[in-house]
Amino acid sequence: MTSRLTRKDVELDKKQPLYEGFLSVYKYKLKHRLFQGGWSQPIERELMERGHAVVVIPYDPVRDELVVLEQFRVGALDDPNGPWLFEFVAGMFDAGESAEEVATRELKEEAGLEAKQLIYATSYYSSPGGTDEKLTIYIAEVDSSLAAGFGGLEEEDEDIKVHVLPRPEVIGMLEREEINNAASVIGLQWLLLHRNSVFKNKLSL
């Protein structure tokens, strides 16, 4: 395989703000090197600068239970099953925070839990054709019996119902598309693929 193109192979001519708020949108004018040589024509693209986030899948290997959150999401307003989605712990970076610090903070705020250990799973861009958002996923080993009934911060307009569910039940929710947002699906599938190797000495019989 030949060497890959990098950020140095992009020339940014202009970045124009279109809207700045909770979500900010900018228009970029740029050109980039082509695989077969030379440069592209000037390209204009709108980009939503969402920022980066962390997702945490709380799992109790002794009880074989997952801690699942239920909360309102405006993007699912017209979903046939309603805009309250089943998800896992998640949150955005505050200034100067590491991914592990975000995971620890959000796990406490949203589910009332502390991790016995945090296991890095994977990271990915959610939709790089239109947003810069990158998500990092961790598996948190927890004691599910300590989960709060409700979570979230009032000042952030969070209203979260916390469910503690057996793993087979959560797998059923995944198969029935009751868990249907990308971060939760990817994180849960990673856990199911790696559960036996990661928790081999802690799984209940």
Rosetta constraint file for C-alpha pairs under 8 A:
AtomPair CA 5 CA 9 HARMONIC 6.13 0.50
AtomPair CA 5 CA 33 HARMONIC 7.86 0.50
AtomPair CA 6 CA 10 HARMONIC 7.60 0.50
AtomPair CA 9 CA 32 HARMONIC 5.71 0.50
AtomPair CA 9 CA 33 HARMONIC 5.53 0.50
AtomPair CA 10 CA 30 HARMONIC 7.09 0.50
AtomPair CA 10 CA 31 HARMONIC 5.94 0.50
AtomPair CA 10 CA 32 HARMONIC 4.34 0.50
AtomPair CA 10 CA 33 HARMONIC 6.64 0.50
AtomPair CA 11 CA 30 HARMONIC 5.60 0.50
AtomPair CA 11 CA 31 HARMONIC 5.45 0.50
AtomPair CA 11 CA 32 HARMONIC 6.18 0.50
AtomPair CA 12 CA 28 HARMONIC 7.36 0.50
AtomPair CA 12 CA 29 HARMONIC 6.29 0.50
AtomPair CA 12 CA 30 HARMONIC 4.45 0.50
AtomPair CA 12 CA 31 HARMONIC 6.77 0.50
AtomPair CA 13 CA 28 HARMONIC 7.67 0.50
AtomPair CA 13 CA 29 HARMONIC 5.47 0.50
AtomPair CA 13 CA 30 HARMONIC 5.28 0.50
AtomPair CA 13 CA 31 HARMONIC 7.93 0.50
AtomPair CA 14 CA 27 HARMONIC 7.92 0.50
AtomPair CA 14 CA 28 HARMONIC 5.76 0.50
AtomPair CA 14 CA 29 HARMONIC 5.05 0.50
AtomPair CA 14 CA 30 HARMONIC 7.03 0.50
AtomPair CA 15 CA 26 HARMONIC 6.43 0.50
AtomPair CA 15 CA 27 HARMONIC 5.68 0.50
AtomPair CA 15 CA 28 HARMONIC 4.66 0.50
AtomPair CA 15 CA 29 HARMONIC 6.52 0.50
AtomPair CA 16 CA 26 HARMONIC 5.39 0.50
AtomPair CA 16 CA 27 HARMONIC 5.00 0.50
AtomPair CA 16 CA 28 HARMONIC 6.47 0.50
AtomPair CA 17 CA 24 HARMONIC 7.86 0.50
AtomPair CA 17 CA 25 HARMONIC 6.32 0.50
AtomPair CA 17 CA 26 HARMONIC 4.37 0.50
AtomPair CA 17 CA 27 HARMONIC 6.35 0.50
AtomPair CA 18 CA 24 HARMONIC 7.67 0.50
AtomPair CA 18 CA 25 HARMONIC 5.46 0.50
AtomPair CA 18 CA 26 HARMONIC 5.14 0.50
AtomPair CA 18 CA 27 HARMONIC 6.67 0.50
AtomPair CA 19 CA 23 HARMONIC 7.93 0.50
AtomPair CA 19 CA 24 HARMONIC 5.37 0.50
AtomPair CA 19 CA 25 HARMONIC 5.11 0.50
AtomPair CA 19 CA 26 HARMONIC 6.91 0.50
AtomPair CA 20 CA 24 HARMONIC 4.20 0.50
AtomPair CA 20 CA 25 HARMONIC 6.38 0.50
AtomPair CA 23 CA 48 HARMONIC 6.71 0.50
AtomPair CA 23 CA 49 HARMONIC 6.63 0.50
AtomPair CA 23 CA 50 HARMONIC 5.80 0.50
AtomPair CA 24 CA 48 HARMONIC 5.57 0.50
AtomPair CA 24 CA 49 HARMONIC 5.39 0.50
AtomPair CA 24 CA 50 HARMONIC 6.85 0.50
AtomPair CA 25 CA 46 HARMONIC 6.72 0.50
AtomPair CA 25 CA 47 HARMONIC 5.55 0.50
AtomPair CA 25 CA 48 HARMONIC 4.31 0.50
AtomPair CA 25 CA 49 HARMONIC 6.08 0.50
AtomPair CA 26 CA 46 HARMONIC 5.63 0.50
AtomPair CA 26 CA 47 HARMONIC 5.39 0.50
AtomPair CA 26 CA 48 HARMONIC 6.48 0.50
AtomPair CA 26 CA 49 HARMONIC 7.53 0.50
AtomPair CA 27 CA 44 HARMONIC 6.74 0.50
AtomPair CA 27 CA 45 HARMONIC 5.65 0.50
AtomPair CA 27 CA 46 HARMONIC 4.41 0.50
AtomPair CA 27 CA 47 HARMONIC 6.32 0.50
AtomPair CA 28 CA 43 HARMONIC 7.89 0.50
AtomPair CA 28 CA 44 HARMONIC 5.51 0.50
AtomPair CA 28 CA 45 HARMONIC 5.23 0.50
AtomPair CA 28 CA 46 HARMONIC 6.19 0.50
AtomPair CA 28 CA 47 HARMONIC 7.31 0.50
AtomPair CA 29 CA 42 HARMONIC 6.58 0.50
AtomPair CA 29 CA 43 HARMONIC 5.58 0.50
AtomPair CA 29 CA 44 HARMONIC 4.53 0.50
AtomPair CA 29 CA 45 HARMONIC 6.67 0.50
AtomPair CA 30 CA 42 HARMONIC 5.47 0.50
AtomPair CA 30 CA 43 HARMONIC 5.33 0.50
AtomPair CA 30 CA 44 HARMONIC 6.59 0.50
AtomPair CA 31 CA 39 HARMONIC 6.74 0.50
AtomPair CA 31 CA 40 HARMONIC 5.46 0.50
AtomPair CA 31 CA 41 HARMONIC 6.10 0.50
AtomPair CA 31 CA 42 HARMONIC 4.87 0.50
AtomPair CA 31 CA 43 HARMONIC 5.87 0.50
AtomPair CA 32 CA 39 HARMONIC 5.60 0.50
AtomPair CA 32 CA 40 HARMONIC 5.50 0.50
AtomPair CA 33 CA 37 HARMONIC 6.73 0.50
AtomPair CA 33 CA 38 HARMONIC 5.81 0.50
AtomPair CA 33 CA 39 HARMONIC 4.34 0.50
AtomPair CA 33 CA 40 HARMONIC 6.12 0.50
AtomPair CA 34 CA 38 HARMONIC 5.70 0.50
AtomPair CA 34 CA 39 HARMONIC 5.45 0.50
AtomPair CA 34 CA 40 HARMONIC 6.21 0.50
AtomPair CA 46 CA 130 HARMONIC 6.68 0.50
AtomPair CA 47 CA 129 HARMONIC 7.89 0.50
AtomPair CA 47 CA 130 HARMONIC 4.95 0.50
AtomPair CA 47 CA 131 HARMONIC 5.26 0.50
AtomPair CA 47 CA 132 HARMONIC 7.24 0.50
AtomPair CA 48 CA 130 HARMONIC 6.09 0.50
AtomPair CA 48 CA 131 HARMONIC 4.57 0.50
AtomPair CA 48 CA 132 HARMONIC 6.72 0.50
AtomPair CA 49 CA 131 HARMONIC 5.77 0.50
AtomPair CA 49 CA 132 HARMONIC 5.52 0.50
AtomPair CA 49 CA 133 HARMONIC 6.96 0.50
AtomPair CA 50 CA 131 HARMONIC 6.47 0.50
AtomPair CA 50 CA 132 HARMONIC 6.24 0.50
AtomPair CA 50 CA 133 HARMONIC 5.31 0.50
AtomPair CA 51 CA 92 HARMONIC 7.29 0.50
AtomPair CA 51 CA 93 HARMONIC 7.73 0.50
AtomPair CA 51 CA 132 HARMONIC 6.57 0.50
AtomPair CA 51 CA 133 HARMONIC 5.12 0.50
AtomPair CA 51 CA 134 HARMONIC 7.25 0.50
AtomPair CA 52 CA 92 HARMONIC 6.05 0.50
AtomPair CA 52 CA 93 HARMONIC 6.36 0.50
AtomPair CA 52 CA 132 HARMONIC 7.77 0.50
AtomPair CA 52 CA 133 HARMONIC 5.01 0.50
AtomPair CA 52 CA 134 HARMONIC 4.89 0.50
AtomPair CA 52 CA 135 HARMONIC 5.89 0.50
AtomPair CA 53 CA 90 HARMONIC 7.04 0.50
AtomPair CA 53 CA 91 HARMONIC 5.51 0.50
AtomPair CA 53 CA 92 HARMONIC 4.27 0.50
AtomPair CA 53 CA 93 HARMONIC 5.92 0.50
AtomPair CA 53 CA 133 HARMONIC 7.32 0.50
AtomPair CA 53 CA 134 HARMONIC 6.43 0.50
AtomPair CA 53 CA 135 HARMONIC 4.88 0.50
AtomPair CA 53 CA 136 HARMONIC 6.47 0.50
AtomPair CA 54 CA 90 HARMONIC 5.49 0.50
AtomPair CA 54 CA 91 HARMONIC 5.55 0.50
AtomPair CA 54 CA 92 HARMONIC 6.39 0.50
AtomPair CA 54 CA 93 HARMONIC 7.56 0.50
AtomPair CA 54 CA 99 HARMONIC 6.47 0.50
AtomPair CA 54 CA 102 HARMONIC 6.63 0.50
AtomPair CA 54 CA 103 HARMONIC 6.23 0.50
AtomPair CA 54 CA 135 HARMONIC 5.46 0.50
AtomPair CA 54 CA 136 HARMONIC 4.78 0.50
AtomPair CA 54 CA 137 HARMONIC 5.85 0.50
AtomPair CA 54 CA 138 HARMONIC 7.63 0.50
AtomPair CA 55 CA 88 HARMONIC 6.86 0.50
AtomPair CA 55 CA 89 HARMONIC 5.71 0.50
AtomPair CA 55 CA 90 HARMONIC 4.27 0.50
AtomPair CA 55 CA 91 HARMONIC 6.77 0.50
AtomPair CA 55 CA 103 HARMONIC 7.04 0.50
AtomPair CA 55 CA 135 HARMONIC 6.93 0.50
AtomPair CA 55 CA 136 HARMONIC 6.13 0.50
AtomPair CA 55 CA 137 HARMONIC 4.70 0.50
AtomPair CA 55 CA 138 HARMONIC 6.25 0.50
AtomPair CA 55 CA 183 HARMONIC 6.94 0.50
AtomPair CA 55 CA 184 HARMONIC 7.83 0.50
AtomPair CA 55 CA 187 HARMONIC 7.82 0.50
AtomPair CA 56 CA 88 HARMONIC 6.24 0.50
AtomPair CA 56 CA 89 HARMONIC 5.01 0.50
AtomPair CA 56 CA 90 HARMONIC 6.07 0.50
AtomPair CA 56 CA 103 HARMONIC 6.26 0.50
AtomPair CA 56 CA 107 HARMONIC 7.20 0.50
AtomPair CA 56 CA 137 HARMONIC 5.83 0.50
AtomPair CA 56 CA 138 HARMONIC 4.84 0.50
AtomPair CA 56 CA 139 HARMONIC 5.63 0.50
AtomPair CA 56 CA 140 HARMONIC 6.35 0.50
AtomPair CA 56 CA 187 HARMONIC 7.93 0.50
AtomPair CA 57 CA 66 HARMONIC 7.57 0.50
AtomPair CA 57 CA 67 HARMONIC 7.51 0.50
AtomPair CA 57 CA 88 HARMONIC 5.74 0.50
AtomPair CA 57 CA 89 HARMONIC 6.56 0.50
AtomPair CA 57 CA 137 HARMONIC 7.66 0.50
AtomPair CA 57 CA 138 HARMONIC 6.30 0.50
AtomPair CA 57 CA 139 HARMONIC 4.74 0.50
AtomPair CA 57 CA 140 HARMONIC 5.87 0.50
AtomPair CA 57 CA 184 HARMONIC 7.85 0.50
AtomPair CA 57 CA 187 HARMONIC 6.65 0.50
AtomPair CA 57 CA 188 HARMONIC 7.03 0.50
AtomPair CA 58 CA 66 HARMONIC 5.81 0.50
AtomPair CA 58 CA 67 HARMONIC 5.45 0.50
AtomPair CA 58 CA 68 HARMONIC 7.83 0.50
AtomPair CA 58 CA 88 HARMONIC 7.53 0.50
AtomPair CA 58 CA 89 HARMONIC 7.67 0.50
AtomPair CA 58 CA 139 HARMONIC 6.07 0.50
AtomPair CA 58 CA 140 HARMONIC 4.70 0.50
AtomPair CA 58 CA 141 HARMONIC 6.10 0.50
AtomPair CA 58 CA 142 HARMONIC 6.12 0.50
AtomPair CA 58 CA 144 HARMONIC 7.96 0.50
AtomPair CA 59 CA 64 HARMONIC 7.24 0.50
AtomPair CA 59 CA 65 HARMONIC 5.95 0.50
AtomPair CA 59 CA 66 HARMONIC 4.63 0.50
AtomPair CA 59 CA 67 HARMONIC 6.54 0.50
AtomPair CA 59 CA 139 HARMONIC 6.98 0.50
AtomPair CA 59 CA 140 HARMONIC 6.01 0.50
AtomPair CA 59 CA 141 HARMONIC 5.22 0.50
AtomPair CA 59 CA 142 HARMONIC 5.76 0.50
AtomPair CA 59 CA 143 HARMONIC 7.90 0.50
AtomPair CA 59 CA 144 HARMONIC 7.25 0.50
AtomPair CA 60 CA 64 HARMONIC 5.45 0.50
AtomPair CA 60 CA 65 HARMONIC 5.23 0.50
AtomPair CA 60 CA 66 HARMONIC 6.32 0.50
AtomPair CA 60 CA 141 HARMONIC 5.72 0.50
AtomPair CA 60 CA 142 HARMONIC 5.08 0.50
AtomPair CA 60 CA 143 HARMONIC 5.57 0.50
AtomPair CA 60 CA 144 HARMONIC 5.68 0.50
AtomPair CA 61 CA 65 HARMONIC 6.89 0.50
AtomPair CA 61 CA 141 HARMONIC 7.22 0.50
AtomPair CA 61 CA 199 HARMONIC 6.73 0.50
AtomPair CA 61 CA 202 HARMONIC 5.97 0.50
AtomPair CA 61 CA 203 HARMONIC 5.01 0.50
AtomPair CA 61 CA 204 HARMONIC 6.75 0.50
AtomPair CA 62 CA 202 HARMONIC 6.04 0.50
AtomPair CA 62 CA 203 HARMONIC 5.30 0.50
AtomPair CA 62 CA 204 HARMONIC 4.96 0.50
AtomPair CA 63 CA 144 HARMONIC 7.66 0.50
AtomPair CA 63 CA 166 HARMONIC 7.87 0.50
AtomPair CA 63 CA 203 HARMONIC 7.98 0.50
AtomPair CA 63 CA 204 HARMONIC 6.59 0.50
AtomPair CA 64 CA 166 HARMONIC 6.06 0.50
AtomPair CA 64 CA 167 HARMONIC 5.82 0.50
AtomPair CA 64 CA 203 HARMONIC 7.23 0.50
AtomPair CA 64 CA 204 HARMONIC 6.96 0.50
AtomPair CA 65 CA 144 HARMONIC 6.77 0.50
AtomPair CA 65 CA 164 HARMONIC 6.49 0.50
AtomPair CA 65 CA 165 HARMONIC 5.36 0.50
AtomPair CA 65 CA 166 HARMONIC 4.33 0.50
AtomPair CA 65 CA 167 HARMONIC 5.15 0.50
AtomPair CA 66 CA 144 HARMONIC 7.19 0.50
AtomPair CA 66 CA 164 HARMONIC 5.81 0.50
AtomPair CA 66 CA 165 HARMONIC 5.43 0.50
AtomPair CA 66 CA 166 HARMONIC 6.31 0.50
AtomPair CA 66 CA 167 HARMONIC 6.05 0.50
AtomPair CA 66 CA 170 HARMONIC 7.47 0.50
AtomPair CA 67 CA 88 HARMONIC 7.31 0.50
AtomPair CA 67 CA 111 HARMONIC 7.75 0.50
AtomPair CA 67 CA 144 HARMONIC 6.69 0.50
AtomPair CA 67 CA 147 HARMONIC 7.50 0.50
AtomPair CA 67 CA 162 HARMONIC 6.87 0.50
AtomPair CA 67 CA 163 HARMONIC 5.68 0.50
AtomPair CA 67 CA 164 HARMONIC 4.61 0.50
AtomPair CA 67 CA 165 HARMONIC 6.39 0.50
AtomPair CA 68 CA 86 HARMONIC 6.53 0.50
AtomPair CA 68 CA 87 HARMONIC 5.92 0.50
AtomPair CA 68 CA 88 HARMONIC 5.35 0.50
AtomPair CA 68 CA 89 HARMONIC 7.83 0.50
AtomPair CA 68 CA 162 HARMONIC 6.04 0.50
AtomPair CA 68 CA 163 HARMONIC 5.06 0.50
AtomPair CA 68 CA 164 HARMONIC 6.27 0.50
AtomPair CA 68 CA 165 HARMONIC 7.20 0.50
AtomPair CA 69 CA 86 HARMONIC 5.58 0.50
AtomPair CA 69 CA 87 HARMONIC 5.09 0.50
AtomPair CA 69 CA 88 HARMONIC 5.40 0.50
AtomPair CA 69 CA 89 HARMONIC 6.94 0.50
AtomPair CA 69 CA 111 HARMONIC 7.82 0.50
AtomPair CA 69 CA 160 HARMONIC 6.39 0.50
AtomPair CA 69 CA 161 HARMONIC 5.78 0.50
AtomPair CA 69 CA 162 HARMONIC 4.78 0.50
AtomPair CA 69 CA 163 HARMONIC 6.03 0.50
AtomPair CA 70 CA 84 HARMONIC 6.24 0.50
AtomPair CA 70 CA 85 HARMONIC 5.43 0.50
AtomPair CA 70 CA 86 HARMONIC 4.56 0.50
AtomPair CA 70 CA 87 HARMONIC 6.13 0.50
AtomPair CA 70 CA 160 HARMONIC 5.74 0.50
AtomPair CA 70 CA 161 HARMONIC 5.14 0.50
AtomPair CA 70 CA 162 HARMONIC 6.48 0.50
AtomPair CA 70 CA 163 HARMONIC 7.63 0.50
AtomPair CA 71 CA 84 HARMONIC 5.00 0.50
AtomPair CA 71 CA 85 HARMONIC 5.61 0.50
AtomPair CA 71 CA 86 HARMONIC 6.91 0.50
AtomPair CA 71 CA 87 HARMONIC 7.76 0.50
AtomPair CA 71 CA 158 HARMONIC 7.85 0.50
AtomPair CA 71 CA 159 HARMONIC 6.29 0.50
AtomPair CA 71 CA 160 HARMONIC 5.07 0.50
AtomPair CA 71 CA 161 HARMONIC 6.62 0.50
AtomPair CA 72 CA 83 HARMONIC 5.54 0.50
AtomPair CA 72 CA 84 HARMONIC 4.24 0.50
AtomPair CA 72 CA 85 HARMONIC 6.34 0.50
AtomPair CA 72 CA 159 HARMONIC 7.60 0.50
AtomPair CA 73 CA 77 HARMONIC 6.93 0.50
AtomPair CA 73 CA 83 HARMONIC 5.47 0.50
AtomPair CA 73 CA 84 HARMONIC 6.11 0.50
AtomPair CA 73 CA 85 HARMONIC 6.78 0.50
AtomPair CA 74 CA 83 HARMONIC 6.53 0.50
AtomPair CA 75 CA 83 HARMONIC 7.52 0.50
AtomPair CA 76 CA 82 HARMONIC 6.98 0.50
AtomPair CA 76 CA 83 HARMONIC 4.62 0.50
AtomPair CA 76 CA 84 HARMONIC 7.65 0.50
AtomPair CA 76 CA 85 HARMONIC 7.92 0.50
AtomPair CA 77 CA 82 HARMONIC 6.43 0.50
AtomPair CA 77 CA 83 HARMONIC 4.71 0.50
AtomPair CA 78 CA 82 HARMONIC 6.67 0.50
AtomPair CA 78 CA 83 HARMONIC 6.95 0.50
AtomPair CA 79 CA 83 HARMONIC 6.12 0.50
AtomPair CA 85 CA 178 HARMONIC 7.82 0.50
AtomPair CA 85 CA 179 HARMONIC 7.20 0.50
AtomPair CA 85 CA 180 HARMONIC 7.87 0.50
AtomPair CA 86 CA 178 HARMONIC 6.95 0.50
AtomPair CA 86 CA 179 HARMONIC 5.47 0.50
AtomPair CA 86 CA 180 HARMONIC 7.75 0.50
AtomPair CA 87 CA 179 HARMONIC 6.69 0.50
AtomPair CA 87 CA 181 HARMONIC 7.33 0.50
AtomPair CA 87 CA 184 HARMONIC 5.71 0.50
AtomPair CA 88 CA 184 HARMONIC 6.09 0.50
AtomPair CA 89 CA 106 HARMONIC 6.51 0.50
AtomPair CA 89 CA 107 HARMONIC 6.07 0.50
AtomPair CA 89 CA 110 HARMONIC 6.43 0.50
AtomPair CA 89 CA 111 HARMONIC 7.35 0.50
AtomPair CA 90 CA 103 HARMONIC 7.46 0.50
AtomPair CA 90 CA 106 HARMONIC 6.38 0.50
AtomPair CA 90 CA 107 HARMONIC 7.86 0.50
AtomPair CA 91 CA 102 HARMONIC 6.86 0.50
AtomPair CA 91 CA 103 HARMONIC 7.60 0.50
AtomPair CA 91 CA 106 HARMONIC 6.10 0.50
AtomPair CA 92 CA 102 HARMONIC 7.24 0.50
AtomPair CA 93 CA 97 HARMONIC 6.14 0.50
AtomPair CA 93 CA 98 HARMONIC 7.67 0.50
AtomPair CA 93 CA 99 HARMONIC 7.42 0.50
AtomPair CA 93 CA 102 HARMONIC 6.12 0.50
AtomPair CA 94 CA 102 HARMONIC 7.71 0.50
AtomPair CA 97 CA 101 HARMONIC 5.94 0.50
AtomPair CA 97 CA 102 HARMONIC 6.47 0.50
AtomPair CA 98 CA 102 HARMONIC 6.38 0.50
AtomPair CA 99 CA 103 HARMONIC 6.22 0.50
AtomPair CA 99 CA 136 HARMONIC 7.36 0.50
AtomPair CA 100 CA 104 HARMONIC 6.17 0.50
AtomPair CA 100 CA 118 HARMONIC 7.63 0.50
AtomPair CA 101 CA 105 HARMONIC 6.10 0.50
AtomPair CA 102 CA 106 HARMONIC 6.03 0.50
AtomPair CA 103 CA 107 HARMONIC 5.98 0.50
AtomPair CA 103 CA 138 HARMONIC 7.56 0.50
AtomPair CA 104 CA 108 HARMONIC 6.47 0.50
AtomPair CA 104 CA 114 HARMONIC 6.92 0.50
AtomPair CA 104 CA 115 HARMONIC 7.16 0.50
AtomPair CA 105 CA 109 HARMONIC 6.23 0.50
AtomPair CA 106 CA 110 HARMONIC 5.74 0.50
AtomPair CA 106 CA 111 HARMONIC 7.85 0.50
AtomPair CA 107 CA 111 HARMONIC 5.55 0.50
AtomPair CA 107 CA 112 HARMONIC 6.52 0.50
AtomPair CA 107 CA 113 HARMONIC 5.66 0.50
AtomPair CA 107 CA 114 HARMONIC 6.61 0.50
AtomPair CA 107 CA 115 HARMONIC 7.81 0.50
AtomPair CA 108 CA 112 HARMONIC 4.31 0.50
AtomPair CA 108 CA 113 HARMONIC 4.80 0.50
AtomPair CA 108 CA 114 HARMONIC 6.09 0.50
AtomPair CA 109 CA 151 HARMONIC 6.22 0.50
AtomPair CA 109 CA 152 HARMONIC 5.51 0.50
AtomPair CA 109 CA 153 HARMONIC 6.87 0.50
AtomPair CA 110 CA 150 HARMONIC 7.59 0.50
AtomPair CA 110 CA 151 HARMONIC 4.36 0.50
AtomPair CA 110 CA 152 HARMONIC 4.60 0.50
AtomPair CA 110 CA 153 HARMONIC 7.75 0.50
AtomPair CA 110 CA 160 HARMONIC 7.00 0.50
AtomPair CA 111 CA 147 HARMONIC 5.72 0.50
AtomPair CA 111 CA 148 HARMONIC 5.52 0.50
AtomPair CA 111 CA 149 HARMONIC 7.76 0.50
AtomPair CA 111 CA 150 HARMONIC 7.07 0.50
AtomPair CA 111 CA 151 HARMONIC 5.49 0.50
AtomPair CA 111 CA 152 HARMONIC 7.74 0.50
AtomPair CA 111 CA 162 HARMONIC 6.44 0.50
AtomPair CA 112 CA 146 HARMONIC 7.41 0.50
AtomPair CA 112 CA 147 HARMONIC 5.50 0.50
AtomPair CA 112 CA 148 HARMONIC 5.04 0.50
AtomPair CA 112 CA 151 HARMONIC 6.91 0.50
AtomPair CA 113 CA 142 HARMONIC 7.04 0.50
AtomPair CA 113 CA 143 HARMONIC 7.80 0.50
AtomPair CA 113 CA 146 HARMONIC 6.63 0.50
AtomPair CA 113 CA 147 HARMONIC 5.76 0.50
AtomPair CA 113 CA 148 HARMONIC 7.52 0.50
AtomPair CA 114 CA 142 HARMONIC 6.65 0.50
AtomPair CA 115 CA 140 HARMONIC 5.42 0.50
AtomPair CA 115 CA 141 HARMONIC 5.51 0.50
AtomPair CA 115 CA 142 HARMONIC 5.16 0.50
AtomPair CA 116 CA 140 HARMONIC 7.16 0.50
AtomPair CA 116 CA 141 HARMONIC 5.39 0.50
AtomPair CA 116 CA 142 HARMONIC 5.80 0.50
AtomPair CA 117 CA 140 HARMONIC 5.90 0.50
AtomPair CA 117 CA 141 HARMONIC 5.43 0.50
AtomPair CA 117 CA 142 HARMONIC 7.79 0.50
AtomPair CA 118 CA 138 HARMONIC 6.20 0.50
AtomPair CA 118 CA 139 HARMONIC 5.83 0.50
AtomPair CA 118 CA 140 HARMONIC 4.68 0.50
AtomPair CA 118 CA 141 HARMONIC 6.57 0.50
AtomPair CA 119 CA 138 HARMONIC 5.34 0.50
AtomPair CA 119 CA 139 HARMONIC 5.01 0.50
AtomPair CA 119 CA 140 HARMONIC 6.30 0.50
AtomPair CA 120 CA 136 HARMONIC 8.00 0.50
AtomPair CA 120 CA 137 HARMONIC 6.40 0.50
AtomPair CA 120 CA 138 HARMONIC 4.57 0.50
AtomPair CA 120 CA 139 HARMONIC 6.50 0.50
AtomPair CA 121 CA 136 HARMONIC 7.74 0.50
AtomPair CA 121 CA 137 HARMONIC 5.43 0.50
AtomPair CA 121 CA 138 HARMONIC 5.20 0.50
AtomPair CA 121 CA 139 HARMONIC 6.60 0.50
AtomPair CA 121 CA 187 HARMONIC 7.37 0.50
AtomPair CA 121 CA 190 HARMONIC 6.86 0.50
AtomPair CA 122 CA 136 HARMONIC 6.02 0.50
AtomPair CA 122 CA 137 HARMONIC 5.42 0.50
AtomPair CA 122 CA 138 HARMONIC 7.36 0.50
AtomPair CA 122 CA 187 HARMONIC 7.98 0.50
AtomPair CA 123 CA 134 HARMONIC 6.99 0.50
AtomPair CA 123 CA 135 HARMONIC 5.40 0.50
AtomPair CA 123 CA 136 HARMONIC 4.21 0.50
AtomPair CA 123 CA 137 HARMONIC 5.94 0.50
AtomPair CA 124 CA 134 HARMONIC 5.58 0.50
AtomPair CA 124 CA 135 HARMONIC 5.51 0.50
AtomPair CA 124 CA 136 HARMONIC 6.78 0.50
AtomPair CA 125 CA 132 HARMONIC 7.19 0.50
AtomPair CA 125 CA 133 HARMONIC 5.91 0.50
AtomPair CA 125 CA 134 HARMONIC 4.31 0.50
AtomPair CA 125 CA 135 HARMONIC 6.31 0.50
AtomPair CA 126 CA 131 HARMONIC 7.63 0.50
AtomPair CA 126 CA 133 HARMONIC 6.03 0.50
AtomPair CA 126 CA 134 HARMONIC 6.06 0.50
AtomPair CA 126 CA 135 HARMONIC 6.98 0.50
AtomPair CA 126 CA 182 HARMONIC 7.80 0.50
AtomPair CA 127 CA 131 HARMONIC 5.84 0.50
AtomPair CA 127 CA 132 HARMONIC 7.56 0.50
AtomPair CA 127 CA 133 HARMONIC 7.34 0.50
AtomPair CA 128 CA 132 HARMONIC 5.86 0.50
AtomPair CA 128 CA 133 HARMONIC 7.40 0.50
AtomPair CA 135 CA 183 HARMONIC 7.66 0.50
AtomPair CA 137 CA 183 HARMONIC 7.77 0.50
AtomPair CA 137 CA 187 HARMONIC 6.26 0.50
AtomPair CA 138 CA 187 HARMONIC 7.66 0.50
AtomPair CA 139 CA 187 HARMONIC 7.80 0.50
AtomPair CA 139 CA 191 HARMONIC 7.20 0.50
AtomPair CA 143 CA 147 HARMONIC 7.58 0.50
AtomPair CA 144 CA 164 HARMONIC 6.70 0.50
AtomPair CA 147 CA 162 HARMONIC 7.48 0.50
AtomPair CA 147 CA 164 HARMONIC 7.52 0.50
AtomPair CA 148 CA 162 HARMONIC 6.58 0.50
AtomPair CA 149 CA 161 HARMONIC 6.36 0.50
AtomPair CA 149 CA 162 HARMONIC 5.16 0.50
AtomPair CA 149 CA 163 HARMONIC 7.28 0.50
AtomPair CA 150 CA 159 HARMONIC 7.60 0.50
AtomPair CA 150 CA 160 HARMONIC 5.50 0.50
AtomPair CA 150 CA 161 HARMONIC 4.66 0.50
AtomPair CA 150 CA 162 HARMONIC 5.30 0.50
AtomPair CA 151 CA 158 HARMONIC 7.70 0.50
AtomPair CA 151 CA 159 HARMONIC 6.67 0.50
AtomPair CA 151 CA 160 HARMONIC 4.96 0.50
AtomPair CA 151 CA 161 HARMONIC 6.47 0.50
AtomPair CA 151 CA 162 HARMONIC 6.87 0.50
AtomPair CA 152 CA 156 HARMONIC 7.74 0.50
AtomPair CA 152 CA 157 HARMONIC 7.91 0.50
AtomPair CA 152 CA 158 HARMONIC 4.85 0.50
AtomPair CA 152 CA 159 HARMONIC 5.77 0.50
AtomPair CA 152 CA 160 HARMONIC 5.73 0.50
AtomPair CA 153 CA 157 HARMONIC 6.51 0.50
AtomPair CA 153 CA 158 HARMONIC 5.35 0.50
AtomPair CA 153 CA 159 HARMONIC 7.52 0.50
AtomPair CA 154 CA 158 HARMONIC 5.68 0.50
AtomPair CA 154 CA 159 HARMONIC 7.36 0.50
AtomPair CA 165 CA 169 HARMONIC 6.50 0.50
AtomPair CA 165 CA 170 HARMONIC 6.61 0.50
AtomPair CA 166 CA 170 HARMONIC 6.56 0.50
AtomPair CA 167 CA 171 HARMONIC 6.22 0.50
AtomPair CA 168 CA 172 HARMONIC 6.28 0.50
AtomPair CA 169 CA 173 HARMONIC 6.38 0.50
AtomPair CA 170 CA 174 HARMONIC 6.26 0.50
AtomPair CA 171 CA 175 HARMONIC 6.24 0.50
AtomPair CA 172 CA 176 HARMONIC 6.12 0.50
AtomPair CA 173 CA 177 HARMONIC 6.12 0.50
AtomPair CA 173 CA 178 HARMONIC 4.94 0.50
AtomPair CA 173 CA 179 HARMONIC 5.85 0.50
AtomPair CA 174 CA 178 HARMONIC 5.89 0.50
AtomPair CA 174 CA 179 HARMONIC 5.02 0.50
AtomPair CA 174 CA 180 HARMONIC 7.20 0.50
AtomPair CA 174 CA 185 HARMONIC 7.23 0.50
AtomPair CA 179 CA 184 HARMONIC 6.99 0.50
AtomPair CA 179 CA 185 HARMONIC 6.74 0.50
AtomPair CA 180 CA 184 HARMONIC 7.31 0.50
AtomPair CA 180 CA 185 HARMONIC 6.47 0.50
AtomPair CA 181 CA 185 HARMONIC 6.18 0.50
AtomPair CA 182 CA 186 HARMONIC 6.03 0.50
AtomPair CA 183 CA 187 HARMONIC 5.96 0.50
AtomPair CA 184 CA 188 HARMONIC 5.86 0.50
AtomPair CA 185 CA 189 HARMONIC 6.03 0.50
AtomPair CA 186 CA 190 HARMONIC 6.17 0.50
AtomPair CA 187 CA 191 HARMONIC 6.33 0.50
AtomPair CA 188 CA 192 HARMONIC 6.25 0.50
AtomPair CA 189 CA 193 HARMONIC 6.16 0.50
AtomPair CA 190 CA 194 HARMONIC 6.17 0.50
AtomPair CA 191 CA 195 HARMONIC 5.27 0.50
AtomPair CA 194 CA 198 HARMONIC 6.00 0.50
AtomPair CA 195 CA 199 HARMONIC 5.80 0.50
AtomPair CA 195 CA 200 HARMONIC 7.50 0.50
AtomPair CA 196 CA 200 HARMONIC 5.01 0.50
AtomPair CA 196 CA 203 HARMONIC 7.82 0.50
AtomPair CA 199 CA 203 HARMONIC 6.10 0.50
